[in-house]
Amino acid sequence: DVLAFFDRPGTSNGPTEAINGRLEHLRGSALGFRNLTHYIARSLLEAGGFRPRLHPQLR
């Protein structure tokens, strides 16, 4: 982090820390997940900003 500051002043690791915080929160509430695939999918939904498209009739 310190060396990156000198390479590119004015940049922040805030967005990365925000995603890490959301994943930590999800991990705390994911104790009921029995399948790693489901946890990964939920992580992508929460932190990745992925929003599946709904069928036009479902909107």
DSSP file (Angstrom, degrees, kcal/mol; ACC not computed):
  #  RESIDUE AA STRUCTURE BP1 BP2  ACC     N-H-->O    O-->H-N    N-H-->O    O-->H-N    TCO  KAPPA ALPHA  PHI   PSI    X-CA   Y-CA   Z-CA
    1    1 A D     >        0   0    0      0, 0.0     4,-1.6     0, 0.0    12,-0.0   0.000 360.0 360.0 360.0 -42.4    0.0    0.0    0.0
    2    2 A V  H  >  +     0   0    0      1,-0.2     4,-1.2     2,-0.2     3,-0.2   0.937 360.0  45.2 -67.2 -45.6    2.7    2.4    0.9
    3    3 A L  H  > S+     0   0    0      1,-0.2     4,-1.7     2,-0.2    -1,-0.2   0.870 109.7  55.7 -66.6 -35.7    4.8    1.8   -2.3
    4    4 A A  H  > S+     0   0    0      1,-0.2     4,-2.4     2,-0.2    -1,-0.2   0.847 101.4  59.4 -64.4 -32.2    1.6    2.0   -4.4
    5    5 A F  H  < S+     0   0    0     -4,-1.6    -1,-0.2     1,-0.2    -2,-0.2   0.896 107.0  45.5 -62.6 -39.6    1.0    5.4   -2.9
    6    6 A F  H  < S+     0   0    0     -4,-1.2    -1,-0.2     1,-0.2    -2,-0.2   0.811 112.6  51.1 -75.6 -28.8    4.3    6.7   -4.3
    7    7 A D  H  < S+     0   0    0     -4,-1.7    -2,-0.2     1,-0.3    -1,-0.2   0.904 129.9  14.9 -71.5 -41.5    3.8    5.1   -7.7
    8    8 A R  S >< S-     0   0    0     -4,-2.4     3,-1.4    -5,-0.1    -1,-0.3  -0.727  81.0-158.7-136.4  83.8    0.3    6.6   -8.1
    9    9 A P  T 3  S+     0   0    0      0, 0.0     3,-0.1     0, 0.0    -3,-0.1  -0.327  76.4  32.8 -64.9 144.8   -0.4    9.4   -5.7
   10   10 A G  T 3  S+     0   0    0      1,-0.4     2,-0.2    -5,-0.1    -5,-0.1   0.338  88.5 120.8  93.3  -6.9   -4.1   10.2   -5.2
   11   11 A T    <   -     0   0    0     -3,-1.4    -1,-0.4    -6,-0.2     2,-0.3  -0.559  45.4-156.8 -87.9 157.9   -5.3    6.6   -5.6
   12   12 A S        -     0   0    0     -2,-0.2     4,-0.2    -3,-0.1     0, 0.0  -0.954  26.0-146.9-133.6 149.8   -7.1    4.9   -2.8
   13   13 A N  S  > S+     0   0    0     -2,-0.3     4,-2.4     1,-0.2     5,-0.2   0.173  71.2 111.7 -96.6  16.5   -7.7    1.3   -1.9
   14   14 A G  H  > S+     0   0    0      1,-0.2     4,-2.4     2,-0.2     5,-0.2   0.905  72.8  51.2 -56.2 -47.8  -11.1    2.3   -0.5
   15   15 A P  H  > S+     0   0    0      0, 0.0     4,-2.0     0, 0.0    -1,-0.2   0.902 111.4  48.5 -59.9 -39.0  -13.1    0.4   -3.2
   16   16 A T  H  > S+     0   0    0      1,-0.2     4,-2.4     2,-0.2    -2,-0.2   0.913 111.5  49.4 -66.1 -41.5  -11.2   -2.8   -2.5
   17   17 A E  H  X S+     0   0    0     -4,-2.4     4,-2.3     2,-0.2    -1,-0.2   0.854 108.1  54.6 -66.1 -34.1  -11.7   -2.4    1.2
   18   18 A A  H  X S+     0   0    0     -4,-2.4     4,-2.1     2,-0.2    -1,-0.2   0.921 109.7  46.3 -64.8 -43.4  -15.4   -1.9    0.6
   19   19 A I  H  X S+     0   0    0     -4,-2.0     4,-2.4     1,-0.2    -2,-0.2   0.921 111.8  51.6 -64.7 -42.9  -15.7   -5.1   -1.4
   20   20 A N  H  X S+     0   0    0     -4,-2.4     4,-2.4     1,-0.2    -2,-0.2   0.896 109.0  51.4 -60.5 -39.7  -13.7   -6.9    1.3
   21   21 A G  H  X S+     0   0    0     -4,-2.3     4,-2.2     2,-0.2    -1,-0.2   0.901 109.6  48.9 -64.2 -41.0  -16.0   -5.6    4.0
   22   22 A R  H  X S+     0   0    0     -4,-2.1     4,-2.3     2,-0.2    -2,-0.2   0.896 111.8  49.4 -65.7 -39.1  -19.1   -6.8    2.1
   23   23 A L  H  X S+     0   0    0     -4,-2.4     4,-2.6     2,-0.2    -2,-0.2   0.882 109.5  51.7 -68.0 -37.3  -17.5  -10.2    1.6
   24   24 A E  H  X S+     0   0    0     -4,-2.4     4,-1.9     2,-0.2    -2,-0.2   0.912 110.6  48.6 -64.0 -41.5  -16.7  -10.4    5.3
   25   25 A H  H  X S+     0   0    0     -4,-2.2     4,-1.5     1,-0.2    -2,-0.2   0.919 112.2  48.6 -63.2 -42.9  -20.3   -9.6    6.2
   26   26 A L  H  X S+     0   0    0     -4,-2.3     4,-0.8     1,-0.2    -2,-0.2   0.901 108.5  53.8 -63.6 -40.9  -21.5  -12.2    3.8
   27   27 A R  H  < S+     0   0    0     -4,-2.6     3,-0.5     1,-0.2    -1,-0.2   0.875 106.8  52.7 -62.7 -36.3  -19.1  -14.8    5.2
   28   28 A G  H  < S+     0   0    0     -4,-1.9     3,-0.5     1,-0.2    -1,-0.2   0.848 115.5  39.4 -67.4 -33.6  -20.5  -14.1    8.7
   29   29 A S  H  < S+     0   0    0     -4,-1.5     3,-0.5     1,-0.2    -1,-0.2   0.452 103.4  73.8 -92.8  -0.6  -24.1  -14.7    7.5
   30   30 A A    ><  +     0   0    0     -4,-0.8     3,-1.9    -3,-0.5    -1,-0.2   0.181  55.5 111.9 -98.5  17.0  -23.0  -17.6    5.2
   31   31 A L  T 3  S+     0   0    0     -3,-0.5    -1,-0.2     1,-0.3    -2,-0.1   0.747  75.6  57.4 -63.9 -19.8  -22.5  -20.1    8.0
   32   32 A G  T 3  S+     0   0    0     -3,-0.5     2,-0.3     2,-0.0    -1,-0.3   0.559  79.0 109.4 -85.7  -8.3  -25.5  -22.0    6.7
   33   33 A F    <   +     0   0    0     -3,-1.9     3,-0.1     1,-0.2    -3,-0.0  -0.538  40.9 179.5 -70.8 127.4  -24.1  -22.5    3.3
   34   34 A R        +     0   0    0     -2,-0.3     2,-0.5     1,-0.1    -1,-0.2   0.516  64.3  65.1-101.0  -8.5  -23.2  -26.1    2.8
   35   35 A N     >  -     0   0    0      1,-0.1     4,-1.6     2,-0.0     3,-0.2  -0.963  65.5-152.3-123.6 126.2  -22.0  -25.7   -0.8
   36   36 A L  H  > S+     0   0    0     -2,-0.5     4,-2.5     1,-0.2     5,-0.2   0.851  98.5  59.5 -63.0 -34.7  -18.9  -23.7   -1.8
   37   37 A T  H  > S+     0   0    0      1,-0.2     4,-2.4     2,-0.2    -1,-0.2   0.895 104.7  49.2 -62.0 -40.1  -20.4  -23.0   -5.2
   38   38 A H  H  > S+     0   0    0     -3,-0.2     4,-2.4     2,-0.2    -1,-0.2   0.885 110.4  51.0 -66.5 -38.0  -23.4  -21.3   -3.6
   39   39 A Y  H  X S+     0   0    0     -4,-1.6     4,-2.3     2,-0.2    -2,-0.2   0.910 111.0  48.0 -65.1 -41.8  -21.2  -19.2   -1.5
   40   40 A I  H  X S+     0   0    0     -4,-2.5     4,-2.3     2,-0.2    -2,-0.2   0.919 112.0  49.5 -64.6 -43.4  -19.1  -18.1   -4.5
   41   41 A A  H  X S+     0   0    0     -4,-2.4     4,-2.0     1,-0.2    -2,-0.2   0.915 111.9  48.4 -62.1 -42.5  -22.3  -17.3   -6.5
   42   42 A R  H  X S+     0   0    0     -4,-2.4     4,-2.5     1,-0.2    -1,-0.2   0.878 109.4  53.6 -65.7 -37.1  -23.7  -15.3   -3.5
   43   43 A S  H  X>S+     0   0    0     -4,-2.3     4,-2.8     1,-0.2     5,-0.8   0.912 108.6  49.0 -62.8 -42.5  -20.3  -13.4   -3.3
   44   44 A L  H  X5S+     0   0    0     -4,-2.3     6,-1.2     1,-0.2     4,-0.8   0.883 111.7  49.6 -65.0 -37.7  -20.5  -12.5   -6.9
   45   45 A L  H  <5S+     0   0    0     -4,-2.0     4,-0.4    -5,-0.2    -2,-0.2   0.918 118.7  38.1 -65.3 -42.8  -24.0  -11.2   -6.5
   46   46 A E  H  <5S+     0   0    0     -4,-2.5    -2,-0.2    -5,-0.1    -3,-0.2   0.960 132.8  18.4 -75.3 -53.1  -23.2   -9.2   -3.4
   47   47 A A  H  <5S+     0   0    0     -4,-2.8    -3,-0.2    -5,-0.2    -2,-0.1   0.736 118.3  60.0 -96.3 -25.4  -19.8   -7.7   -4.2
   48   48 A G  S  <<S-     0   0    0     -4,-0.8    -1,-0.2    -5,-0.8    -3,-0.2   0.614  97.1-127.7 -82.0 -10.7  -19.5   -8.1   -8.0
   49   49 A G        +     0   0    0     -4,-0.4     2,-0.4     1,-0.3    -4,-0.2   0.652  51.4 159.6  74.1  12.9  -22.5   -6.0   -8.7
   50   50 A F        -     0   0    0     -6,-1.2    -1,-0.3     1,-0.0    -2,-0.1  -0.561  16.6-178.3 -73.4 126.8  -23.9   -8.8  -10.9
   51   51 A R        -     0   0    0     -2,-0.4     3,-0.1    -3,-0.1    -6,-0.0  -0.959  22.5-133.3-126.5 112.2  -27.7   -8.4  -11.3
   52   52 A P        -     0   0    0      0, 0.0     2,-0.3     0, 0.0    -2,-0.0  -0.318  25.9-110.3 -65.4 146.0  -29.4  -11.1  -13.3
   53   53 A R        -     0   0    0      1,-0.0     2,-0.3    -2,-0.0     0, 0.0  -0.566  29.5-137.6 -75.7 136.2  -31.8  -10.0  -16.0
   54   54 A L        -     0   0    0     -2,-0.3     5,-0.1     1,-0.1    -1,-0.0  -0.662  27.2 -99.1 -90.5 150.5  -35.4  -10.7  -15.3
   55   55 A H    >>  -     0   0    0     -2,-0.3     3,-2.2     1,-0.1     4,-0.6  -0.434  37.2-115.2 -62.9 141.6  -37.7  -12.0  -18.0
   56   56 A P  G >4 S+     0   0    0      0, 0.0     3,-0.6     0, 0.0    -1,-0.1   0.796 115.8  55.7 -53.8 -30.5  -39.7   -9.1  -19.4
   57   57 A Q  G 34 S+     0   0    0      1,-0.2    -2,-0.1     2,-0.1    -3,-0.0   0.682 102.4  57.4 -76.5 -15.8  -42.9  -10.6  -18.0
   58   58 A L  G <4        0   0    0     -3,-2.2    -1,-0.2     1,-0.2    -3,-0.1   0.590 360.0 360.0 -89.7 -11.0  -41.5  -10.7  -14.5
   59   59 A R    <<        0   0    0     -4,-0.6    -1,-0.2    -3,-0.6    -2,-0.1   0.499 360.0 360.0 -72.4 360.0  -40.8   -7.0  -14.2
